[in-house]
Amino acid sequence: MKVRDRECRFPTCHRPAHDTDLDHVVPYQRGGDTNTGNLIGLCRRHHRTKHTSGWRFHLTDTGTLNITTPTGHTYRTP
């Protein structure tokens, strides 16, 4: 995933992938698989943000990440 992502997947963050955490889009505890279709690279700050109430992350089959903020804004990162 770090080769695919190359940097943190959060919009406007450009921290290099080698400094990111691999995170399950669908949490492992909720049945999320540990595979390329469910893992993304997020820097530690944005990894913690993802687990804050109101944030929603969805990874499409094409690898596009859709992030919806608590205010309802959606951002897409290819």
C-alpha positions in Angstrom: 0.0 0.0 0.0 2.8 2.4 0.7 4.0 2.0 -2.9 0.5 2.6 -4.2 -0.2 5.6 -2.0 3.3 7.2 -2.0 2.1 9.7 0.6 -0.6 10.2 3.3 -4.0 9.8 1.6 -5.6 12.7 3.6 -6.3 15.7 1.3 -3.5 18.3 1.2 -1.2 16.1 3.3 2.1 15.2 1.6 3.9 13.2 4.3 5.8 10.5 2.5 4.4 7.0 2.7 7.3 5.6 4.6 6.2 7.9 7.5 2.6 6.7 7.4 0.6 4.0 9.3 -1.3 1.4 7.4 -4.9 1.7 8.5 -8.0 -0.4 7.8 -10.7 1.7 6.0 -13.3 -0.8 7.4 -12.0 -1.5 10.9 -10.7 -5.0 11.4 -12.9 -5.4 14.5 -15.9 -4.8 12.2 -14.9 -7.4 9.7 -12.6 -5.4 7.6 -10.0 -7.4 5.7 -6.3 -6.9 5.8 -5.7 -6.5 2.1 -5.0 -3.8 -0.6 -8.7 -3.1 -1.0 -9.1 -2.1 2.6 -5.8 -0.5 3.7 -4.6 3.1 3.2 -1.5 5.0 4.4 -2.3 7.8 6.8 0.2 9.9 8.7 -0.2 9.5 12.5 -2.2 12.8 12.8 -4.7 11.9 10.1 -4.9 8.3 11.3 -6.1 9.7 14.7 -8.4 12.1 12.9 -10.0 9.2 11.0 -11.0 7.6 14.3 -12.6 10.8 15.6 -16.4 10.8 15.6 -18.1 11.9 12.4 -15.4 11.1 9.9 -16.3 8.6 7.2 -13.7 6.9 4.8 -14.6 4.8 1.8 -12.1 3.2 -0.6 -13.6 2.4 -4.0 -12.6 -0.6 -6.2 -10.5 1.8 -8.3 -8.5 3.0 -5.3 -10.1 6.4 -5.0 -10.5 7.4 -1.3 -13.7 9.3 -0.4 -13.5 11.2 2.9 -16.6 12.8 4.4 -16.0 15.3 7.2 -18.2 15.7 10.2 -19.7 18.8 8.5 -20.7 16.7 5.4 -18.0 17.9 3.0 -16.6 15.1 0.8 -13.1 15.0 -0.6 -11.7 12.5 -3.1 -8.2 11.4 -3.5 -7.2 9.2 -6.4 
